[in-house]
Amino acid sequence: MSARYLVFVAALVTGAGVASAQSFEADVAPLVQASCVQCHGVRTVTPLSLAGLEFDLTDRHTFQAWEKVYERLERGEMPPATAPQPDPAVVETALGALKRALVEASLVDRGDQRTPLRRLTRLEYGYTIQDLLQVDEAVAAELATLLPAEADSGGFDTVAAHQSMSPLHVQSYLTAADQALDAAIAIGPPPPVESFTIEYAKSRGLARNAACRNLGCGAVKPLDDGFATFHESSSTFLMHSRSEGFAVPYPGRYRVAINAYAYQASTPVTLTVYLASGSGALALDNLVGSFDFVGDVPRSVELTPFLRPGDTVSPAVADADALPGDDPVRYFEPRGNFRDYKGEGIALRTMTIEGPLLETWPPPSTRALLTGLSFDEHGDVVLTKAPYEHVVEIVERFAARAFRRPLEAGELEAYAGLAEPLLAEGRPFVEALRLPLRAILSAPPFLYQAGTSGELDTFALATRLSYFLWRSMPDDALLAHAEAGRLFDAAVLAAEVERMLDDPRTQRFVKDFVGQSFRLYELRATAPDPRLYPEYDDRLGQAMERETELFLTELIARNESVGSL
């Protein structure tokens, strides 16, 4: 048991007493005089001196010194094994008294505030928006980037003492709330689901490139059923969806199917798929898929990325070996052309992009948020009672979930009432409803983990547990246990921990832990010199990150100690 555990215990017990210096001194002094002062006295050569050490734990330095004594005693490091050992009963009495005194002093020092108010981190905000509004994870991740980056304090960004709240944060939260509601509330006619197929053999742009004689020409090789590509740089200006005339019409998930085969290859060749945005030559830095191809038999591969207007899908090639002494890069020169190249490549036949993929309309995010409402055949809202009654019903459910606790007296009226002036003006129902929803998403009970002083209530415990293991809000099952007061039952709490660890959302904790503790979030901040590390590419970078995540996942699954890290 470490001193940090003492702090944790202090946060869970009720009340705050004053440490009794007399009982503390009386119980500890016999051990100190008999076994400690010989090494830690006036002439001590160790960093810890007990000579003249007071017993007033309200003094920070005194507290830290006795905290260190407790740690050494509890771990059996004092007295050392080579020194005469004290009576175990004396040690047990001293440890018990010292523990009680340290806990009580910690509670007194904290006063009514258990810990500093902790704001949701940028990552936690994104995950919470995803779970609260049931929007796509890609949308939630993009919304999180609207917030200011967390300060790099050298530790974890969940430490409240290192967090701040600035006018920029406030404005960013309002902007993010607006865009979150834009994404969650989709009404009116559904966007058409369209399919766009690129038949590479019929591509005029690729045919022109294969025949011209300028720099960059001849970057692909024409085949009877498509075009072969041999170097990923070709995909920065050829082969991709934009160069073949496709533009994403509506944000959402799309099904991308690519039919290809390995060309002139005696070893496996990899087809990689990148997403890029903007105009001009593409930056291939967002790898969304990779597939190994063996042999010259065509096959189709699929993936379902989230695409936004302006995004481009670009297939590329990796692990394509050149012949000894040859280099595919030299075939980009005006006098070169890949029609004469004998190295390995990928032959692309077709790429089909279909979407946006819609399971229902309006989408689940809209139906979950606008509870109690109906929708007509055009996807428009149909009211079944007075508009303000609908507002109250929606706000009551949404605010309780957003605040992760039951609403306090007056909160429902305060938030729902924000819609009344707009309804009185005859404004559209959804427009009026957005005002209280926006206020909830910008309110301190949503943005902060808060709780009353004293013992944790079950809702605060559920919130701390979910943000620890899932980096997000409690789910309905955990909140149901909190509402029934069952989380104080050790068996129920242990069962909930096991259930949550088995949930895929635990991977959020894993990714964030290794991202911060091992600085894996900075893995792509720089790129290794390709001349020194020619084997390094985006696939290896992703594999390095995933390997660390899988290692931590295995440690958790096997309940290994932190010493295994």
LOLO-35426 format. One record per residue (C-alpha): residue number from 1; x, z, y. Coordinates in nm, 3 decimals, always signed. Example, Ala and Ser with C-alpha at 12.3 -4.5 7.8 and 13.67 -1.06 7.14 Angstrom:
BEGIN
[1,[+1.230,+0.780,-0.450]]
[2,[+1.367,+0.714,-0.106]]
***
This chain:
BEGIN
[1,[+0.000,+0.000,+0.000]]
[2,[+0.159,-0.110,+0.327]]
[3,[+0.108,+0.007,+0.683]]
[4,[-0.076,-0.319,+0.752]]
[5,[-0.329,-0.212,+0.492]]
[6,[-0.371,+0.110,+0.686]]
[7,[-0.472,-0.092,+0.989]]
[8,[-0.723,-0.282,+0.772]]
[9,[-0.867,+0.046,+0.643]]
[10,[-0.896,+0.173,+0.998]]
[11,[-1.104,-0.128,+1.089]]
[12,[-1.359,-0.054,+0.816]]
[13,[-1.414,+0.319,+0.847]]
[14,[-1.661,+0.485,+1.082]]
[15,[-1.574,+0.680,+1.392]]
[16,[-1.247,+0.774,+1.554]]
[17,[-1.094,+1.115,+1.529]]
[18,[-0.797,+1.272,+1.700]]
[19,[-0.488,+1.314,+1.485]]
[20,[-0.411,+1.678,+1.423]]
[21,[-0.047,+1.721,+1.515]]
[22,[-0.042,+2.071,+1.365]]
[23,[-0.168,+1.975,+1.016]]
[24,[+0.036,+1.654,+1.022]]
[25,[+0.353,+1.841,+1.113]]
[26,[+0.285,+2.123,+0.869]]
[27,[+0.239,+1.889,+0.575]]
[28,[+0.528,+1.655,+0.652]]
[29,[+0.792,+1.896,+0.783]]
[30,[+0.886,+2.046,+0.441]]
[31,[+0.972,+1.701,+0.303]]
[32,[+1.162,+1.599,+0.617]]
[33,[+1.370,+1.917,+0.623]]
[34,[+1.445,+1.914,+0.251]]
[35,[+1.517,+1.546,+0.187]]
[36,[+1.536,+1.339,+0.507]]
[37,[+1.745,+1.497,+0.782]]
[38,[+2.069,+1.480,+0.584]]
[39,[+2.069,+1.100,+0.623]]
[40,[+1.845,+1.064,+0.928]]
[41,[+1.958,+1.359,+1.139]]
[42,[+2.163,+1.388,+1.457]]
[43,[+2.464,+1.220,+1.306]]
[44,[+2.270,+0.951,+1.124]]
[45,[+2.429,+0.613,+1.071]]
[46,[+2.094,+0.451,+0.981]]
[47,[+1.861,+0.275,+1.231]]
[48,[+1.596,+0.544,+1.171]]
[49,[+1.665,+0.885,+1.324]]
[50,[+1.424,+1.175,+1.267]]
[51,[+1.617,+1.413,+1.491]]
[52,[+1.394,+1.507,+1.779]]
[53,[+1.113,+1.281,+1.657]]
[54,[+0.787,+1.414,+1.799]]
[55,[+0.449,+1.425,+1.624]]
[56,[+0.240,+1.278,+1.905]]
[57,[+0.107,+0.956,+1.751]]
[58,[-0.050,+0.846,+2.077]]
[59,[+0.302,+0.747,+2.181]]
[60,[+0.366,+0.390,+2.061]]
[61,[+0.730,+0.443,+1.965]]
[62,[+0.649,+0.765,+1.780]]
[63,[+0.369,+0.591,+1.593]]
[64,[+0.597,+0.305,+1.491]]
[65,[+0.865,+0.546,+1.369]]
[66,[+0.623,+0.745,+1.151]]
[67,[+0.470,+0.418,+1.030]]
[68,[+0.815,+0.315,+0.908]]
[69,[+0.861,+0.653,+0.738]]
[70,[+0.530,+0.608,+0.557]]
[71,[+0.624,+0.261,+0.438]]
[72,[+0.959,+0.380,+0.302]]
[73,[+0.806,+0.681,+0.129]]
[74,[+0.516,+0.484,-0.018]]
[75,[+0.750,+0.218,-0.161]]
[76,[+0.984,+0.482,-0.304]]
[77,[+1.274,+0.374,-0.083]]
[78,[+1.315,+0.725,+0.065]]
[79,[+1.493,+0.926,-0.053]]
[80,[+1.722,+0.670,-0.220]]
[81,[+1.752,+0.682,-0.598]]
[82,[+2.107,+0.821,-0.576]]
[83,[+1.998,+1.122,-0.368]]
[84,[+1.836,+1.443,-0.494]]
[85,[+1.464,+1.381,-0.544]]
[86,[+1.200,+1.605,-0.385]]
[87,[+0.910,+1.768,-0.565]]
[88,[+0.645,+1.492,-0.627]]
[89,[+0.373,+1.728,-0.504]]
[90,[+0.553,+1.764,-0.171]]
[91,[+0.580,+1.385,-0.138]]
[92,[+0.213,+1.336,-0.225]]
[93,[+0.104,+1.596,+0.032]]
[94,[+0.321,+1.438,+0.301]]
[95,[+0.197,+1.086,+0.226]]
[96,[-0.168,+1.193,+0.234]]
[97,[-0.132,+1.376,+0.564]]
[98,[+0.072,+1.098,+0.721]]
[99,[-0.178,+0.831,+0.612]]
[100,[-0.472,+1.023,+0.758]]
[101,[-0.288,+1.084,+1.082]]
[102,[-0.184,+0.719,+1.123]]
[103,[-0.535,+0.592,+1.053]]
[104,[-0.695,+0.837,+1.295]]
[105,[-0.441,+0.758,+1.565]]
[106,[-0.505,+0.387,+1.519]]
[107,[-0.880,+0.440,+1.560]]
[108,[-0.831,+0.648,+1.874]]
[109,[-0.604,+0.383,+2.023]]
[110,[-0.862,+0.110,+1.962]]
[111,[-1.149,+0.297,+2.124]]
[112,[-1.486,+0.120,+2.108]]
[113,[-1.331,-0.223,+2.058]]
[114,[-1.238,-0.278,+1.695]]
[115,[-1.014,-0.575,+1.768]]
[116,[-0.979,-0.821,+2.056]]
[117,[-1.257,-1.079,+2.065]]
[118,[-1.150,-1.374,+1.853]]
[119,[-1.256,-1.720,+1.952]]
[120,[-1.317,-1.994,+1.698]]
[121,[-1.008,-2.207,+1.671]]
[122,[-1.035,-2.579,+1.728]]
[123,[-1.030,-2.638,+1.353]]
[124,[-1.294,-2.371,+1.288]]
[125,[-1.512,-2.520,+1.560]]
[126,[-1.506,-2.858,+1.388]]
[127,[-1.589,-2.718,+1.045]]
[128,[-1.865,-2.501,+1.192]]
[129,[-2.023,-2.797,+1.370]]
[130,[-2.005,-2.994,+1.045]]
[131,[-2.185,-2.722,+0.845]]
[132,[-2.428,-2.618,+1.118]]
[133,[-2.544,-2.965,+1.219]]
[134,[-2.477,-3.141,+0.885]]
[135,[-2.285,-3.422,+1.054]]
[136,[-2.014,-3.625,+0.885]]
[137,[-1.678,-3.451,+0.851]]
[138,[-1.511,-3.737,+1.041]]
[139,[-1.749,-3.683,+1.335]]
[140,[-1.686,-3.308,+1.334]]
[141,[-1.309,-3.355,+1.322]]
[142,[-1.324,-3.592,+1.617]]
[143,[-1.538,-3.346,+1.816]]
[144,[-1.278,-3.075,+1.757]]
[145,[-1.014,-3.291,+1.925]]
[146,[-1.214,-3.270,+2.248]]
[147,[-1.112,-2.905,+2.279]]
[148,[-0.776,-2.791,+2.418]]
[149,[-0.506,-2.753,+2.155]]
[150,[-0.431,-2.400,+2.038]]
[151,[-0.125,-2.232,+2.185]]
[152,[+0.176,-2.237,+1.953]]
[153,[+0.269,-1.869,+1.940]]
[154,[+0.492,-1.900,+1.637]]
[155,[+0.219,-1.746,+1.418]]
[156,[-0.133,-1.829,+1.312]]
[157,[-0.376,-1.954,+1.575]]
[158,[-0.642,-1.708,+1.451]]
[159,[-0.463,-1.416,+1.619]]
[160,[-0.695,-1.313,+1.901]]
[161,[-0.416,-1.175,+2.118]]
[162,[-0.268,-1.525,+2.148]]
[163,[-0.594,-1.701,+2.234]]
[164,[-0.724,-1.778,+2.579]]
[165,[-1.034,-1.909,+2.753]]
[166,[-0.988,-2.133,+3.057]]
[167,[-1.218,-2.349,+3.274]]
[168,[-1.091,-2.643,+3.070]]
[169,[-1.218,-2.474,+2.753]]
[170,[-1.561,-2.421,+2.909]]
[171,[-1.593,-2.784,+3.017]]
[172,[-1.467,-2.904,+2.681]]
[173,[-1.724,-2.695,+2.494]]
[174,[-2.005,-2.846,+2.701]]
[175,[-1.877,-3.197,+2.639]]
[176,[-1.835,-3.131,+2.267]]
[177,[-2.186,-2.981,+2.246]]
[178,[-2.336,-3.292,+2.406]]
[179,[-2.155,-3.525,+2.168]]
[180,[-2.237,-3.307,+1.868]]
[181,[-2.607,-3.328,+1.950]]
[182,[-2.574,-3.703,+2.005]]
[183,[-2.436,-3.734,+1.652]]
[184,[-2.687,-3.495,+1.492]]
[185,[-3.006,-3.630,+1.653]]
[186,[-3.062,-3.993,+1.556]]
[187,[-3.419,-4.111,+1.608]]
[188,[-3.586,-4.444,+1.664]]
[189,[-3.543,-4.756,+1.448]]
[190,[-3.258,-4.733,+1.195]]
[191,[-2.952,-4.952,+1.244]]
[192,[-2.956,-5.255,+1.013]]
[193,[-2.740,-5.233,+0.702]]
[194,[-2.526,-5.546,+0.704]]
[195,[-2.271,-5.695,+0.468]]
[196,[-1.972,-5.896,+0.590]]
[197,[-1.751,-6.074,+0.337]]
[198,[-1.409,-6.218,+0.415]]
[199,[-1.312,-6.497,+0.176]]
[200,[-0.941,-6.521,+0.239]]
[201,[-0.909,-6.868,+0.082]]
[202,[-1.139,-7.001,+0.358]]
[203,[-0.964,-6.823,+0.647]]
[204,[-0.868,-7.069,+0.918]]
[205,[-0.643,-6.817,+1.088]]
[206,[-0.440,-6.757,+0.774]]
[207,[-0.419,-7.130,+0.709]]
[208,[-0.280,-7.190,+1.059]]
[209,[-0.025,-6.913,+1.013]]
[210,[+0.094,-7.052,+0.682]]
[211,[+0.156,-7.395,+0.836]]
[212,[+0.306,-7.318,+1.178]]
[213,[+0.680,-7.294,+1.255]]
[214,[+0.705,-7.023,+1.521]]
[215,[+0.830,-6.665,+1.487]]
[216,[+0.586,-6.477,+1.264]]
[217,[+0.445,-6.791,+1.112]]
[218,[+0.449,-6.836,+0.737]]
[219,[+0.391,-6.462,+0.698]]
[220,[+0.143,-6.524,+0.417]]
[221,[+0.135,-6.766,+0.127]]
[222,[-0.175,-6.982,+0.058]]
[223,[-0.314,-6.975,-0.296]]
[224,[-0.608,-7.148,-0.459]]
[225,[-0.819,-6.830,-0.452]]
[226,[-0.682,-6.644,-0.148]]
[227,[-0.359,-6.557,+0.032]]
[228,[-0.060,-6.354,-0.083]]
[229,[+0.110,-6.101,+0.144]]
[230,[+0.458,-5.962,+0.080]]
[231,[+0.537,-5.721,+0.365]]
[232,[+0.322,-5.461,+0.542]]
[233,[+0.413,-5.592,+0.887]]
[234,[+0.198,-5.898,+0.813]]
[235,[-0.105,-5.669,+0.819]]
[236,[-0.042,-5.570,+1.181]]
[237,[-0.161,-5.913,+1.297]]
[238,[-0.311,-6.084,+0.986]]
[239,[-0.539,-6.010,+0.691]]
[240,[-0.736,-5.738,+0.868]]
[241,[-1.108,-5.726,+0.949]]
[242,[-1.076,-5.794,+1.322]]
[243,[-0.863,-6.106,+1.275]]
[244,[-1.133,-6.236,+1.040]]
[245,[-1.418,-6.180,+1.285]]
[246,[-1.570,-5.845,+1.179]]
[247,[-1.666,-5.584,+1.441]]
[248,[-1.813,-5.245,+1.351]]
[249,[-2.167,-5.245,+1.495]]
[250,[-2.263,-4.876,+1.449]]
[251,[-2.069,-4.557,+1.366]]
[252,[-2.107,-4.440,+1.008]]
[253,[-1.982,-4.464,+0.654]]
[254,[-1.912,-4.815,+0.527]]
[255,[-1.838,-4.942,+0.180]]
[256,[-1.517,-5.146,+0.177]]
[257,[-1.457,-5.348,-0.141]]
[258,[-1.135,-5.547,-0.183]]
[259,[-1.071,-5.793,-0.464]]
[260,[-0.702,-5.857,-0.529]]
[261,[-0.428,-5.885,-0.790]]
[262,[-0.052,-5.840,-0.816]]
[263,[+0.134,-6.163,-0.740]]
[264,[+0.470,-6.268,-0.884]]
[265,[+0.508,-5.905,-0.996]]
[266,[+0.680,-5.762,-1.302]]
[267,[+0.633,-5.403,-1.179]]
[268,[+0.328,-5.222,-1.032]]
[269,[+0.248,-5.325,-0.674]]
[270,[+0.043,-5.107,-0.440]]
[271,[-0.243,-5.218,-0.219]]
[272,[-0.272,-4.985,+0.080]]
[273,[-0.565,-4.970,+0.322]]
[274,[-0.526,-4.856,+0.682]]
[275,[-0.768,-4.786,+0.966]]
[276,[-0.666,-4.873,+1.320]]
[277,[-0.834,-4.906,+1.659]]
[278,[-0.763,-5.084,+1.984]]
[279,[-0.656,-5.438,+2.058]]
[280,[-0.333,-5.629,+1.996]]
[281,[-0.104,-5.564,+1.702]]
[282,[-0.226,-5.280,+1.481]]
[283,[-0.046,-4.950,+1.436]]
[284,[-0.056,-4.880,+1.062]]
[285,[-0.048,-4.501,+1.074]]
[286,[-0.388,-4.395,+0.932]]
[287,[-0.367,-4.451,+0.558]]
[288,[-0.709,-4.410,+0.395]]
[289,[-0.648,-4.550,+0.048]]
[290,[-0.388,-4.681,-0.196]]
[291,[-0.435,-4.856,-0.530]]
[292,[-0.179,-4.967,-0.788]]
[293,[-0.210,-5.316,-0.932]]
[294,[-0.049,-5.433,-1.256]]
[295,[-0.068,-5.791,-1.377]]
[296,[-0.233,-6.098,-1.231]]
[297,[-0.592,-6.024,-1.340]]
[298,[-0.809,-5.976,-1.028]]
[299,[-0.995,-5.646,-0.987]]
[300,[-1.200,-5.481,-0.714]]
[301,[-1.137,-5.144,-0.552]]
[302,[-1.372,-4.952,-0.319]]
[303,[-1.356,-4.682,-0.057]]
[304,[-1.605,-4.549,+0.199]]
[305,[-1.429,-4.470,+0.528]]
[306,[-1.607,-4.361,+0.843]]
[307,[-1.591,-4.650,+1.088]]
[308,[-1.659,-4.653,+1.461]]
[309,[-1.705,-4.950,+1.694]]
[310,[-1.357,-5.080,+1.768]]
[311,[-1.212,-4.977,+1.431]]
[312,[-1.025,-5.223,+1.212]]
[313,[-0.974,-5.220,+0.835]]
[314,[-0.637,-5.356,+0.733]]
[315,[-0.519,-5.411,+0.374]]
[316,[-0.142,-5.409,+0.329]]
[317,[+0.117,-5.412,+0.051]]
[318,[+0.367,-5.150,-0.065]]
[319,[+0.615,-5.117,-0.351]]
[320,[+0.664,-5.493,-0.362]]
[321,[+1.018,-5.554,-0.489]]
[322,[+1.230,-5.840,-0.359]]
[323,[+1.474,-6.036,-0.570]]
[324,[+1.831,-5.902,-0.567]]
[325,[+2.006,-6.004,-0.246]]
[326,[+1.681,-6.119,-0.081]]
[327,[+1.491,-5.959,+0.206]]
[328,[+1.127,-6.042,+0.290]]
[329,[+1.185,-5.971,+0.658]]
[330,[+1.400,-6.284,+0.701]]
[331,[+1.104,-6.501,+0.606]]
[332,[+0.942,-6.421,+0.940]]
[333,[+1.206,-6.624,+1.122]]
[334,[+1.103,-6.968,+1.253]]
[335,[+1.304,-7.141,+0.984]]
[336,[+1.163,-6.920,+0.706]]
[337,[+0.830,-6.928,+0.529]]
[338,[+0.687,-6.717,+0.250]]
[339,[+0.584,-7.027,+0.056]]
[340,[+0.941,-7.028,-0.075]]
[341,[+0.953,-6.652,-0.143]]
[342,[+0.990,-6.541,-0.506]]
[343,[+0.950,-6.165,-0.463]]
[344,[+0.652,-5.946,-0.548]]
[345,[+0.334,-5.928,-0.340]]
[346,[-0.041,-5.876,-0.340]]
[347,[-0.289,-6.165,-0.352]]
[348,[-0.605,-6.089,-0.153]]
[349,[-0.915,-6.280,-0.255]]
[350,[-1.206,-6.109,-0.072]]
[351,[-1.287,-5.804,+0.139]]
[352,[-1.652,-5.700,+0.180]]
[353,[-1.758,-5.441,+0.438]]
[354,[-2.112,-5.310,+0.404]]
[355,[-2.291,-5.054,+0.617]]
[356,[-2.366,-4.829,+0.778]]
[357,[-2.468,-4.659,+0.453]]
[358,[-2.794,-4.471,+0.507]]
[359,[-2.952,-4.250,+0.242]]
[360,[-3.253,-4.165,+0.459]]
[361,[-3.370,-4.226,+0.814]]
[362,[-3.373,-4.024,+1.028]]
[363,[-3.054,-3.886,+0.872]]
[364,[-3.034,-3.539,+0.712]]
[365,[-2.872,-3.394,+1.026]]
[366,[-3.178,-3.485,+1.232]]
[367,[-3.431,-3.362,+0.978]]
[368,[-3.247,-3.032,+0.928]]
[369,[-3.222,-2.967,+1.301]]
[370,[-3.573,-3.073,+1.405]]
[371,[-3.758,-2.846,+1.163]]
[372,[-4.137,-2.860,+1.174]]
[373,[-4.148,-3.212,+1.318]]
[374,[-4.268,-3.532,+1.156]]
[375,[-4.142,-3.887,+1.204]]
[376,[-4.337,-4.210,+1.219]]
[377,[-4.247,-4.538,+1.051]]
[378,[-4.020,-4.625,+1.344]]
[379,[-3.821,-4.301,+1.316]]
[380,[-3.969,-4.149,+1.631]]
[381,[-4.067,-3.782,+1.662]]
[382,[-4.428,-3.684,+1.596]]
[383,[-4.538,-3.342,+1.728]]
[384,[-4.783,-3.141,+1.519]]
[385,[-4.844,-2.862,+1.772]]
[386,[-4.773,-2.773,+2.134]]
[387,[-4.425,-2.889,+2.243]]
[388,[-4.307,-2.541,+2.344]]
[389,[-4.417,-2.399,+2.009]]
[390,[-4.193,-2.654,+1.840]]
[391,[-3.907,-2.556,+2.071]]
[392,[-3.947,-2.188,+1.983]]
[393,[-3.955,-2.264,+1.610]]
[394,[-3.644,-2.484,+1.622]]
[395,[-3.446,-2.256,+1.854]]
[396,[-3.527,-1.945,+1.652]]
[397,[-3.389,-2.092,+1.333]]
[398,[-3.096,-2.275,+1.491]]
[399,[-2.974,-1.987,+1.708]]
[400,[-2.979,-1.739,+1.419]]
[401,[-2.767,-1.974,+1.208]]
[402,[-2.533,-2.057,+1.498]]
[403,[-2.485,-1.689,+1.591]]
[404,[-2.452,-1.592,+1.223]]
[405,[-2.688,-1.296,+1.267]]
[406,[-3.051,-1.219,+1.352]]
[407,[-3.141,-1.276,+1.715]]
[408,[-3.145,-0.975,+1.943]]
[409,[-3.440,-0.880,+2.158]]
[410,[-3.494,-1.130,+2.438]]
[411,[-3.249,-1.392,+2.309]]
[412,[-3.513,-1.627,+2.169]]
[413,[-3.710,-1.628,+2.495]]
[414,[-3.394,-1.673,+2.702]]
[415,[-3.280,-1.983,+2.514]]
[416,[-3.616,-2.141,+2.435]]
[417,[-3.728,-2.087,+2.793]]
[418,[-3.462,-2.328,+2.915]]
[419,[-3.680,-2.614,+2.789]]
[420,[-3.996,-2.509,+2.974]]
[421,[-3.916,-2.663,+3.317]]
[422,[-3.839,-3.001,+3.158]]
[423,[-4.153,-2.992,+2.946]]
[424,[-4.355,-2.906,+3.256]]
[425,[-4.210,-3.213,+3.428]]
[426,[-4.331,-3.429,+3.137]]
[427,[-3.981,-3.511,+3.015]]
[428,[-3.942,-3.634,+2.653]]
[429,[-3.953,-3.359,+2.394]]
[430,[-3.605,-3.422,+2.251]]
[431,[-3.452,-3.430,+2.599]]
[432,[-3.606,-3.090,+2.677]]
[433,[-3.501,-2.947,+2.341]]
[434,[-3.139,-3.046,+2.389]]
[435,[-3.099,-2.802,+2.680]]
[436,[-3.142,-2.480,+2.477]]
[437,[-2.947,-2.629,+2.185]]
[438,[-2.659,-2.714,+2.419]]
[439,[-2.668,-2.361,+2.560]]
[440,[-2.651,-2.213,+2.210]]
[441,[-2.349,-2.427,+2.119]]
[442,[-2.175,-2.304,+2.436]]
[443,[-2.273,-1.936,+2.408]]
[444,[-2.025,-1.654,+2.334]]
[445,[-2.208,-1.545,+2.014]]
[446,[-2.139,-1.892,+1.874]]
[447,[-1.786,-1.939,+2.005]]
[448,[-1.660,-1.588,+1.927]]
[449,[-1.651,-1.362,+1.626]]
[450,[-1.805,-1.050,+1.770]]
[451,[-1.957,-0.728,+1.641]]
[452,[-2.065,-0.384,+1.753]]
[453,[-1.814,-0.101,+1.757]]
[454,[-1.790,+0.128,+1.458]]
[455,[-1.854,+0.027,+1.100]]
[456,[-1.891,-0.345,+1.028]]
[457,[-2.249,-0.452,+0.969]]
[458,[-2.320,-0.690,+0.683]]
[459,[-2.352,-0.996,+0.908]]
[460,[-2.013,-0.931,+1.069]]
[461,[-1.864,-0.884,+0.723]]
[462,[-2.018,-1.212,+0.604]]
[463,[-1.880,-1.392,+0.908]]
[464,[-1.529,-1.258,+0.861]]
[465,[-1.536,-1.345,+0.493]]
[466,[-1.656,-1.702,+0.547]]
[467,[-1.413,-1.779,+0.829]]
[468,[-1.131,-1.641,+0.618]]
[469,[-1.206,-1.842,+0.302]]
[470,[-1.391,-2.145,+0.444]]
[471,[-1.284,-2.159,+0.809]]
[472,[-1.653,-2.196,+0.885]]
[473,[-1.987,-2.017,+0.911]]
[474,[-2.153,-1.830,+0.621]]
[475,[-2.381,-2.036,+0.401]]
[476,[-2.743,-1.945,+0.323]]
[477,[-2.652,-1.751,+0.008]]
[478,[-2.401,-1.531,+0.190]]
[479,[-2.639,-1.473,+0.480]]
[480,[-2.914,-1.378,+0.235]]
[481,[-2.688,-1.107,+0.090]]
[482,[-2.607,-0.992,+0.443]]
[483,[-2.974,-0.973,+0.538]]
[484,[-3.051,-0.767,+0.228]]
[485,[-2.755,-0.536,+0.294]]
[486,[-2.600,-0.612,-0.045]]
[487,[-2.249,-0.695,+0.077]]
[488,[-2.158,-0.327,+0.087]]
[489,[-2.203,-0.325,-0.291]]
[490,[-1.851,-0.376,-0.427]]
[491,[-1.977,-0.577,-0.725]]
[492,[-2.183,-0.810,-0.507]]
[493,[-1.896,-0.855,-0.262]]
[494,[-1.654,-0.937,-0.544]]
[495,[-1.900,-1.187,-0.694]]
[496,[-1.941,-1.357,-0.355]]
[497,[-1.565,-1.385,-0.314]]
[498,[-1.539,-1.551,-0.655]]
[499,[-1.826,-1.788,-0.573]]
[500,[-1.670,-1.884,-0.242]]
[501,[-1.328,-1.940,-0.398]]
[502,[-1.490,-2.180,-0.645]]
[503,[-1.650,-2.375,-0.360]]
[504,[-1.473,-2.695,-0.240]]
[505,[-1.476,-2.554,+0.113]]
[506,[-1.192,-2.322,+0.008]]
[507,[-0.967,-2.629,+0.047]]
[508,[-1.014,-2.587,+0.422]]
[509,[-0.836,-2.252,+0.402]]
[510,[-0.566,-2.403,+0.182]]
[511,[-0.500,-2.694,+0.418]]
[512,[-0.497,-2.471,+0.725]]
[513,[-0.274,-2.208,+0.567]]
[514,[-0.006,-2.451,+0.454]]
[515,[-0.050,-2.654,+0.773]]
[516,[+0.035,-2.355,+0.990]]
[517,[+0.263,-2.141,+0.775]]
[518,[+0.480,-2.433,+0.658]]
[519,[+0.424,-2.644,+0.973]]
[520,[+0.279,-2.930,+0.768]]
[521,[+0.057,-3.017,+1.063]]
[522,[+0.376,-3.149,+1.221]]
[523,[+0.470,-3.364,+0.923]]
[524,[+0.379,-3.685,+1.106]]
[525,[+0.515,-3.580,+1.444]]
[526,[+0.827,-3.782,+1.373]]
[527,[+0.916,-4.053,+1.124]]
[528,[+1.236,-4.043,+0.913]]
[529,[+1.491,-4.316,+0.982]]
[530,[+1.403,-4.593,+0.733]]
[531,[+1.771,-4.685,+0.702]]
[532,[+1.854,-4.333,+0.580]]
[533,[+1.533,-4.273,+0.387]]
[534,[+1.404,-4.614,+0.274]]
[535,[+1.179,-4.455,+0.009]]
[536,[+0.975,-4.262,+0.265]]
[537,[+0.638,-4.407,+0.362]]
[538,[+0.286,-4.284,+0.445]]
[539,[+0.202,-4.241,+0.079]]
[540,[+0.500,-4.014,+0.021]]
[541,[+0.416,-3.815,+0.334]]
[542,[+0.061,-3.759,+0.213]]
[543,[+0.189,-3.669,-0.135]]
[544,[+0.430,-3.411,+0.009]]
[545,[+0.144,-3.247,+0.196]]
[546,[-0.092,-3.261,-0.101]]
[547,[+0.169,-3.118,-0.338]]
[548,[+0.199,-2.806,-0.123]]
[549,[-0.179,-2.772,-0.105]]
[550,[-0.213,-2.803,-0.482]]
[551,[+0.059,-2.542,-0.530]]
[552,[-0.127,-2.289,-0.315]]
[553,[-0.456,-2.380,-0.484]]
[554,[-0.299,-2.302,-0.821]]
[555,[-0.166,-1.968,-0.696]]
[556,[-0.516,-1.872,-0.581]]
[557,[-0.677,-1.990,-0.906]]
[558,[-0.431,-1.784,-1.112]]
[559,[-0.452,-1.485,-0.874]]
[560,[-0.077,-1.482,-0.821]]
[561,[+0.086,-1.255,-0.566]]
[562,[+0.204,-1.364,-0.224]]
[563,[+0.557,-1.322,-0.354]]
[564,[+0.512,-1.649,-0.543]]
[565,[+0.503,-1.851,-0.222]]
***
